[in-house]
């Protein structure tokens, strides 16, 4: 009877160890998947930063062109104003 209990206990321990090993393997797989997901997120974030920098550069270019056009228009208006003053004298 004592031998049967020992065998039963050993059997239960083996099952428990097997279950723990299976759980560990599943956790390892989950962690690997999470690592891959995090790497993808980091890559996406880096791409977003690059896109943001491109957009900022485009906006700066637009602002520079806008200032140049504004200056050109002001210069033209001043030239027209000067021509009118000369003609009105």
Steps between C-alpha positions, in 0.01 A plus 500: 500500500782736579656424161173583321480838671858574398425408139185713506691794645777458243242485223337821628840671524587398144167636376555825692852539360369429150228762542751754633734433206215542253399826668859622489528419131175685429624799699827499305307500173280784624808699601661445159182620333491805727863576415420483129196724549708752694767499229234564237358781710845657535550477126158656436581775748831569326321520164248741649782720630658504156166590341455775757844642420421493128173683566679761713756554227225542239323750725822696543547505122144622454553775760820613329329511160204683652733763650682536168172547312380749760821701466472487123141628513591778742792602276273506194239706684768747609625523142146567375453758776827669406399502131166660588672766707736580215212515249288717725771765534 
